Every structure is written in C-alpha cells, then in structure tokens.
Amino acid sequence: MMHILAVDDDPVILDLLKGSLTEEKNYQLTCAASAEEALDIVRESPRLFDCFLVDIMLPGVDGIEMCEMIRACAAYRSTPILMMTASREAGLMQRAFFAGATDYISKPLEGVELGARINSAGLLNASLLREREAQHTLGELTALVKVRFDEPFKLDTPGMSNLLEMENHLLRLQTGCYAMNLFSIEAQGMKAAHNTVSAPAFRNAIEQLAEITLDSLNGFAAHVAYVGSGRFLGLTIGRRRLDLNKLRRSMSEDLARNWDEETSQIATPPKVRIDSVGNQRYWSGLSASEKLRETSIKPEPFKESVEEEEINLFAKFEHYVDARD
C-alpha cells in the first residue's frame, strides 16, 4: 500500500484526494492543511511516506520551502514530491524543481491525470527501492575490494550524489544565470589512511565523512558527490549563501563527537578543509558543470608532497611500534 501525505489549505482539494486515493485502490492517504502541520506529521510518523502531494501556494511556509525542508531530510532525499498548482508561471515551477520537486499536477485536479501521476511516482519509488537493494547486494560483494585512492567509488549513503548526476542536473537547467554556492571538502590525511587500513575500513571512513557532510548541510537542498582522493564536491542553488566557516565548524564538531574508530580503523577523526570553488556568485548550468568537472581532476598545489610526507610519517610510526615490540 502506497503511503501518501497530501498538503493543501483548500478542503475541497483534500476531499477530492480522499475520494480518489482510497485504500481500495491501495493508497493510504494522510492530509494536512499547512506545511507546518505536515512537517509535524512527517517527524512523528512511525512509517516513512512513499510520496508527497504538496500545494505550491500554502499560507505561512509555502510549498516550495516545504519541498526544500523535505529534501534536507536524509530519509526523503529521493522520495517523489508532486507539486499541485493552478499557476501557469514558468518561473514558479522552475523554483520548485530547484527545490527538489519530482513533477507537478495542474489544478483543477483531473482524476485520470492524478492517478497516472501517482502511479508513476509509485513506479519511481519502487525502482529506487530496488536500486537501493541492488546497491546493498553489490556493496556486500565488493566490500573487500581495494579501490584506488583517487577512485570516486559509489557510496552507500542516502542522499549522496555522484559527479555525473550533478552535471546532468546542472545541464538540465534553463538558459540563464543562477545564484549558486560551489564548494569542495577535503579530509586531510586520507592518503596515508588508504595505505594502512583495510578496504572496508577505508570505505567506512569515507561514508562517515559523507554522512557528516550531509548532516552539516541540513537546511540546504544540496547536491554532494565524492570525487575520490578523500574529496567531496558540492553545490547549492539559491540566494541563500553558504557559510563555509560555519560548515567547517559544524563538521569538525560532528566528527569529534561521532567518529567511529572501530569501523574506520582510524584513531582520530580527520581534519577537513573546505574551499569555495570559483570566485563568482552567479553561474550558468554549463559553466558550473564545467567548473566542477575541472575541479574534480585538477591536482592541487603541494598536495602530492604533503601526501608523501603523511605516508612517511605513518611508516616511521609503524617502524617505531615494531621496534618496541
């Protein structure tokens, strides 16, 4: 049974949805009259929702803001969100898609179209579930395989993207310039760790970093990808500026509190360096995509010498331990 949360301040619309999305048709519908009420329901629900129907023009927190808040939650970063709107304003729907909307339904709602869109959302949700299960199985099969340090392997972390997905998202944007925050996050010392810990432990360390990165970006509809070499690239779209110093402090505090030494085989959490990618504030989809691609492959000054120094330090430490034993 598909669990749906519908949000609209118009009781007529909610009544129409209740009449269309019935348990006999394999739907379990929960309704809310505002984004605030809906978010409370999401927080308190013991079961995850499979789909959201959200009116764009809500009082208080509007539908687009609610969409951003849903996407900021790790459990709902890929759940279908269908926006309901009577507006024909192209810019409005563009904002909704930036916020993470999957599709939209025009008002007045029409039964056949509503059913078709909901069914499509159901198929998408089932496909995502199968993909997650397949990734889990693949992860078990490849857990012991040693990866190159510079390899951008796929992470089993909900909400993480990859560079190709980010580029595709940017290239689908309509022609124009958008306010964006492009940034890079590097965990220092990971080259030495890669050479000394087991393959599963290194994967676990990177996945811990990915999870802490996404948690620290809570509140932003961010896209983040692991690009290898202990580095992540990310972007947010919107006028809200991303405070990189605040992000670094948040990540450092989270790493200090929650770093799992046992699964990572790394005694102390790595320090993170966070930099802005490019000096400009406004980007086209194409220019942002090209800049991220360039940043992902361009070696950083002095990085190799620093990595060699780290490796030598680890080697000296191991020699010292062996000598004492």
N, C-alpha and C positions, 0 to 999 in steps of 0.2 A: 504494500500500500504506500502510495506517494504522500509524504508529509509536507504540506504547503502552508506557508504563512502569507496571508494577504493583508495589505496595509492600504486603507483608503478612508478618508474622512466623510465620504458620501455613503450613507446607509443603504441607498438604493443599489449602489455598485456591490456592496458586501452581500446584500440579499441575493443579487443576481449570481454572484460567485457561489454562494451557499447552495443555490438551486442547481448549479451546473456541475460543481465539483463535489459530488456526493460519494459516500462510502460504497454505494452500489457500483460506482464507476472506478473503484479502487483508489479514491482520494481521501485523505484525512486533512480537512481544512481548519486552520486556526485564523481568526480575524482580529485585526487591531485597527483603531480609528486614528492613530497617530504614530509617528516614528518612535516617540518616547515610550509609548505603551508596547510597541513591537519589540524594541530593544530589551525591555524588561522581560518580555516573554522569551526572547532568544536566550538571555542569560539564565533564566530559571528552568527552561525546558530540559527534561532529562534525556530527551532524544534530539538528535540533530535534524534540522529541516532539510528536505531534499530540493526545495525550490522556493523562491520568494517572488510574490507579485506585489509591486510597490508603485503607488501613485506618485508621479513626479511632483505635483503641486500639493504638498501637505502643509498644514499650518505648523508653525514652530520649525523644528528640524525638517527640512524638505526631503523629498525622495532621493535626490542626488547625494545629499550629505549622508543620508542613511545608507545608501549604497556604499559609500566610502568607508563608513563605520563597519559594515558587514565584511567588506574585503580586508579590513585591517585585522580581522579575527582569523587566526591560522586555520581553524576548522572550516571556514567558509570562503577560502580564497579562490576556490574553483566551482562553488555551488552556483547553479543557474539563477540569475536575477533578471526577471522580466519587468520592465517599466511600463506602467499604464499611463497613457497621456491623451488628452484631447487637443494638444497643441500641434501645430504643423511647423513650428520654428525649428529649423535645422540645427541651429547652434545649441538649442536646449538638449537635443538628443546626443549631439557631439559631446557635450559636457557629461552626460550620463554614461556614455561609452568610456570616456576618460576615467570616470569614477569606478568602472568595472562592470557596468551593465552588460548582460549577455544578449538581450533582444528587447523589443518593445511591442506593445499591443495598443492599437488605436482605440480610443473611445468614440462613439458608444461601442461597448463590447459586443461582439457577434459570436454566437455560440460555436459555430463551426471553426472560426479562426482561433477562438480561445482554446478549444480542445486541441487543435493542431499544434499550437504553440506550446501548450502544456505537455503534450505527448513528445514533442521534440526535445523539450527540456528534460523529460524523463529519460529519453534515449541518451541524451548527453550525460546525465548523471550516472546512468548505468555504465556507459562507456568509460567514464572517469573512474568508476569503482573497479571495473575490470582492469584498467590500466594500472591502478594502484596495486591490485593483487598481483598482476604480472610483474610489476617492478619489484614487489616484495620477493617473489619467487626468484627472479633474476638476481636480486641482491644476495639471496642466500647462496646461489650457485657461484657467484663471483666474489664473495666476501674475502676469500683468501688470496685473491689475485693481486699481485703487487702492481700498482699503477705508477707511471712516470710522475715525477713531481710537478711537471708543467702540464699534466693532462687534466682538462676540465671535465672530470667524470661526473655522472649524474648522481645527485644526492637524494636520499630517501627522506627528505624534509618537506612537509606540507607547506606550500606557498612559495617554494623556491622555483625560479625560472631557469632558463639557460640563455646563452647569448643569442642563439638563433631566434628563439621565441621573442626576446626583447627587440631584436632588429625587425622581425616581422610586424610586431605591434607598432613600432615607430613608422615603418614604411606604409602602413595602412592608414595613417593619419591623413586628413585632408590637407591640401596645399595651404601653407601658411606658417607662421612662426608662433611658438608656444613657450610659455614660461616653464622652464624645467630646471631641476636640480640633478646634475650628473655627478657621481662620486665614486671613489674607489676605496676599498677597505683591504688592508694587508695585515695578516697576522705574522708578526716577526718571529724569526727562529724556526719556522716550519720546515725549512730545507734540512736542517740538522735532525729534526724530529723524524722526517721522512726516511732518513738514512739509518735510524736507530730503532724505531718501533716497528711492530708488525703491521701488515697491510690493513687488517680490520681496525687496529687501534688508530692508524692514521685517518682512515675514513671516519671513524667515530669522532676524532678531534675536529675534522672539517665540518661534520654535521652539527657538532655542538656549536661551532662558530656561526654556522648558518642560522641555527635556531635562535641564538642570542642576537644576531643581527636583525632578524625579522621581529623579535620581541621588542628590541630597542626602537624599531621604526613603527611601532604600534601607533595608529592615528594617521599614518600616511598610507595612501594607496600606492605602495612602492613595488617596483619590479627589481629583483636582485638575482644575479647569476654568479655561480662560481666559475672562474675562468682559469683555474689551475694556479700553481705556484703559491698557494696559500692566499690567493687574492679573490676578492669579490668586486663586481661592478654593479652599480645600481642607478636607478633614476626614479624621480617623482615628477609628475606633471601637474602644474597648478601654480598659482601665485604665491602660495604659502612657502616661505623659504625654509630650507632645512639647515638647522644649526649644527654644523659638523662637530664643533667642540662639545656641544651638549650630547650629541650622538656618541662621541668617543667616551665621554664620562659615563654615560649610561651603560655602554658595552663593557667598559673596564670594571664597573661595579658589579655588573651581572656575571662577568667572568670570574671575579674574585669570590662571589657568593656560591656560584653553581657549577664551577668547573669540576668535571668528573675525572679524577686522576686515574681511577681504576680502568675505565674503558678506553681512555686515550693513551695510557702508559706515559703520560707527560706530567711530571710532578707539579709544575706551576703553570698557571694559565698564561698563554702568550699575550704580549702587549699588542695593541692594534694601532695602526697608523691609518688615518682617514684623510683623504685629499679630495678636493674638488677637481673634476675632470673638465678642463677648459675654463676660460675666464668669462665667457659670455653667459648672459641670463636667459636669452631667448634663442631657440633652436627650431629649425625645421625638422620634420621627422627624418629626412635623408641625412642632414648634417649631423644630427645627434647619433644616428645609427653608425655613420662612418667614423665619428669620433670615438664611440665605444669600441668599435672593431679595432681601430688604430691603437687605442689604449691597451686592449687585451693582448696585443702581440708585441708592443714596443718595449724593449728592455729598459729598465730604469737605471740611471747613472749610479755607479758604485755598488749596485746590488750584488753582482757576482762576487766581488771581493769580500763583501760582508758575509755572504753565504759561505764562502770558503773559510773565513775566519771562524764562523759558527761551527762548521764541521770539524775544524782542527781543535777547537775547544772541547767538543764532545769526545773526540778521540783521546785527548790528553786526560780528560776526566776518567774515561774507561780504563786507560793505562794506569792511572793512579789507583783506581779501585782494585784492579787486578794485582798490582804490586803489593797493596796492603793485605790482600787475601793470601 
